[in-house]
Amino acid sequence: MSTLLDRISLVALRARGFRSRYVGTSLGTTHVLDGTGRGSLPPLVLLHGVSSRGTHYRPMIRHLLPHHRRILLPDMLGHGLSDEPRMGLTSAIIEEALTETLDQLLDEPVVMFGNSMGGYMAIRYAARSPERVRGLAVNSPAGGALPDPKRALLLNRFDVRSHQDSLALVERAFARPPRPALRHMIAYAVRRQLAQPRMRRLFASITARDELSPEELQRLRMPTLFMWGQDERVLLEDQLDFFLAHLPAHARVLRPAGYGHSPYLERSRDLAQRLVDFAREALEPAELTADRSRSP
């Protein structure tokens, strides 16, 4: 379900040379914005979070195009211009459709970035198809294992029943909540999206089986950048603890100041520069140290 801002973003990205590609999978057709950059760095895949879409990365694109030779912005199944699967929406279905989509589109290893659910999907893809991922970067990835009561607490934050519920979620998602008029506009769009039956079924379907395992994280052999902002308030600290306990030793862990759950909107230039720097580093993996570094 597109808003006016979504449509404006789509037009703006097409004006920058992105074209829509519709990729058939066994679970439905996915929409991907495919753009040619002006740089020499490897192709970059940006994966969005739940109830979001590829166009939401638009604020970062002008900072990335001069450096990467190709940028891909998929809409996950059930999001954006991609199909809603007939059998219902689950994380496993989203993951399988994304895997089939990327397997068709990628002709060389890529740098992959994901935020929230996109981070979870990026980790899953990188762990299962390491030959396709040159470097992996995530911000506040979902999927950190939780005990049942904590999982229920987290999922309840997305159970948006009123405008006030939506405002509360929006305020959690930003390090500095937008000015009131924009905050209400975003809250309206979030409530409209999360109220969709497919989204309610998605959250209702999530169990411990959908969470990441320590073994999956240990399979991440490529250069890995893990970011969790100091102002993250949507996900739980227990999830951060899970990642810190199980990420491979070579993973670089950053706790950036001013980063909440949505730095691609709030800190788009800073996040883009971090990804460009990381992509350059991923070209020279021998320079990575074995010790995990933690920077502010």
C-alpha positions in Angstrom: 0.0 0.0 0.0 1.8 3.1 -1.3 1.7 6.6 0.3 2.3 9.8 -1.5 5.8 9.9 -0.1 6.4 6.4 -1.4 5.3 7.4 -4.9 7.5 10.5 -4.8 10.5 8.4 -3.7 9.9 6.0 -6.5 9.8 8.8 -9.1 13.0 10.3 -7.6 14.9 7.0 -7.7 13.8 6.4 -11.3 15.1 9.9 -12.1 18.5 8.8 -10.8 18.5 5.9 -13.2 16.9 3.1 -11.2 14.6 0.8 -13.1 11.9 -1.5 -11.7 12.5 -5.2 -12.3 9.9 -7.8 -11.5 11.4 -11.2 -10.6 9.3 -14.4 -10.6 9.8 -16.7 -7.6 8.0 -19.9 -6.5 6.1 -17.8 -4.0 5.2 -14.7 -6.0 6.7 -11.9 -7.9 9.1 -9.5 -6.2 9.9 -5.9 -7.2 13.5 -4.7 -7.2 14.9 -1.3 -8.0 18.1 -1.8 -9.9 20.5 1.2 -10.3 23.8 1.7 -12.0 26.4 3.6 -10.0 29.4 5.6 -11.0 32.0 3.9 -8.7 34.1 0.8 -8.7 33.0 -0.7 -5.4 31.1 -4.0 -5.5 27.4 -4.1 -6.0 25.4 -3.1 -2.9 22.2 -4.7 -1.8 20.1 -2.8 0.7 17.4 -4.8 2.6 14.6 -3.0 4.3 12.7 -3.7 7.6 9.2 -4.9 8.3 6.4 -2.7 7.0 9.0 -0.8 5.0 10.1 -0.9 1.3 13.2 -0.4 -0.8 12.4 3.2 -1.6 12.8 4.1 2.1 16.6 4.0 1.4 16.3 7.0 -1.0 18.0 9.5 1.4 21.2 7.4 1.3 21.3 6.8 -2.5 22.9 10.0 -3.6 25.8 9.3 -1.2 26.3 5.8 -2.5 25.9 6.1 -6.2 29.3 7.7 -6.7 31.1 4.8 -5.1 29.3 1.6 -6.1 28.9 0.2 -9.6 25.4 -1.2 -8.9 22.7 -0.8 -6.1 19.8 -3.1 -5.6 16.7 -2.2 -3.5 14.4 -5.2 -3.2 10.9 -5.0 -1.8 10.4 -8.1 0.4 7.4 -10.3 -0.5 4.3 -8.7 1.0 5.9 -5.3 1.0 6.1 -2.4 -1.5 5.3 -3.4 -5.0 6.0 -7.1 -4.5 3.2 -9.7 -4.4 1.4 -10.8 -1.3 1.8 -14.6 -1.2 -1.4 -16.5 -1.5 -0.4 -18.9 1.4 0.1 -16.0 3.8 3.2 -14.1 5.0 5.8 -15.7 7.3 9.5 -14.9 7.8 10.4 -18.2 6.1 8.3 -17.3 3.0 9.9 -13.8 2.8 13.4 -15.4 3.2 12.8 -18.0 0.4 11.4 -15.4 -2.0 14.3 -13.1 -1.3 16.8 -15.9 -1.8 15.3 -16.9 -5.2 15.2 -13.2 -6.2 18.9 -12.5 -5.4 20.0 -15.8 -6.9 18.5 -14.7 -10.2 19.8 -11.1 -10.1 23.3 -11.4 -8.7 26.2 -12.1 -11.2 29.0 -11.4 -8.7 29.5 -11.3 -5.0 28.0 -8.2 -3.3 28.2 -6.1 -0.2 24.9 -6.6 1.7 23.3 -4.2 4.2 20.1 -4.8 6.2 18.3 -2.9 8.8 16.0 -4.6 11.4 14.2 -7.4 9.5 16.5 -6.6 6.6 19.5 -7.3 8.8 18.0 -10.6 9.9 17.4 -11.6 6.2 20.9 -10.4 5.3 22.5 -12.6 8.0 20.4 -15.6 6.9 21.4 -15.1 3.2 25.1 -14.6 4.0 25.2 -17.7 6.3 23.6 -19.9 3.6 25.1 -18.4 0.5 28.5 -17.1 1.6 30.0 -17.3 -1.9 27.6 -14.5 -2.9 28.4 -12.1 -0.1 31.7 -10.1 -0.2 30.8 -8.2 2.9 27.9 -8.1 5.4 26.8 -5.0 7.3 23.7 -4.8 9.5 22.1 -2.3 11.8 19.9 -3.4 14.7 19.2 -6.8 13.1 16.0 -8.6 14.2 16.2 -12.3 15.0 18.3 -12.3 18.2 17.1 -15.2 20.3 14.7 -14.3 23.2 12.9 -16.2 25.9 9.2 -16.4 25.3 8.1 -13.6 27.7 10.7 -11.2 26.1 9.6 -12.2 22.6 6.0 -11.4 23.5 7.1 -8.0 24.8 8.9 -7.2 21.6 6.1 -8.4 19.3 3.5 -6.4 21.3 5.3 -3.2 20.3 4.2 -3.9 16.7 0.6 -4.6 17.7 -0.6 -1.2 16.7 -4.3 -0.7 17.4 -4.6 3.1 17.6 -2.9 6.2 16.5 -1.3 6.6 19.9 0.2 3.1 19.6 1.6 4.0 16.3 3.0 7.3 17.6 4.7 5.4 20.5 6.4 3.0 17.9 7.5 5.9 15.8 9.0 7.7 18.8 10.9 4.5 19.7 12.2 4.2 16.1 14.0 7.5 16.0 16.9 8.8 18.1 15.3 12.2 17.8 11.6 12.0 17.0 10.6 14.2 13.9 8.7 17.4 14.3 5.1 16.8 15.3 3.5 17.2 11.9 5.9 14.7 10.3 5.7 12.4 13.3 1.9 12.2 12.9 2.2 11.6 9.2 4.7 8.7 9.7 2.5 7.3 12.5 -0.5 7.3 10.2 1.5 5.4 7.5 2.9 2.9 10.0 -0.5 2.2 11.4 -2.0 1.8 8.0 0.7 -0.8 7.1 0.8 -2.7 10.3 -3.0 -3.0 10.4 -3.0 -5.0 7.2 -4.2 -8.6 7.9 -1.0 -10.0 6.3 1.2 -8.1 8.7 -0.8 -9.2 11.7 -0.5 -12.8 10.5 3.3 -12.3 10.0 3.8 -11.2 13.6 1.4 -13.8 15.0 3.5 -16.5 13.2 6.8 -15.7 14.8 8.2 -18.2 17.2 11.6 -19.3 18.5 12.1 -21.4 15.3 12.4 -18.1 13.3 15.2 -16.8 15.4 18.9 -16.9 14.5 21.1 -19.6 16.0 24.7 -19.2 17.3 25.8 -21.6 14.6 24.4 -19.4 11.9 26.3 -16.4 13.2 29.5 -18.5 13.4 29.2 -19.3 9.7 29.7 -15.7 8.8 33.2 -15.9 7.3 33.1 -12.8 5.3 34.0 -9.3 6.6 31.1 -8.4 8.9 30.1 -5.0 10.3 27.5 -5.1 13.2 25.9 -1.8 14.2 23.6 -1.2 17.1 23.0 2.4 17.9 23.2 3.9 21.4 19.6 5.2 20.9 18.1 1.8 19.7 14.7 1.5 21.5 12.6 -0.8 19.3 14.6 -4.0 19.8 15.6 -5.4 23.2 19.0 -5.3 24.9 18.7 -9.0 25.3 18.9 -9.3 21.6 22.1 -7.2 21.5 23.5 -9.5 24.2 22.8 -12.5 22.0 24.6 -11.1 19.1 27.6 -9.9 21.1 27.9 -13.4 22.6 27.8 -15.3 19.3 29.2 -13.1 16.5 32.4 -14.4 15.0 35.6 -13.0 16.4 36.4 -11.0 13.2 33.1 -9.1 13.3 33.5 -5.4 13.9 30.9 -4.1 16.4 30.0 -0.4 16.5 27.6 1.4 18.9 27.2 4.8 17.0 25.9 7.8 18.9 22.7 9.3 17.5 21.7 6.0 15.8 18.2 4.7 16.7 16.3 2.1 14.8 16.2 4.1 11.6 19.6 5.7 10.9 19.0 5.3 7.1 16.4 8.1 7.6 18.0 10.2 10.4 21.7 9.7 9.7 21.6 8.8 6.0 24.9 10.5 5.0 26.8 9.1 8.0 25.5 5.6 7.5 26.2 5.7 3.8 29.8 6.8 4.5 30.2 3.9 7.0 29.0 1.5 4.3 31.3 2.9 1.6 34.3 2.6 4.0 33.3 -0.9 4.9 32.9 -1.9 1.3 36.5 -0.7 0.6 37.7 -2.7 3.6 35.8 -5.8 2.3 37.9 -5.6 -0.8 41.0 -6.2 1.3 39.9 -8.8 3.9 43.5 -9.6 4.8 43.7 -6.3 6.6 40.9 -7.2 9.0 42.2 -8.0 12.4 41.2 -11.2 14.3 40.2 -9.2 17.3 36.7 -7.6 17.4 36.9 -3.8 17.8 34.2 -1.7 19.4 34.1 1.9 18.4 31.7 4.8 19.4 
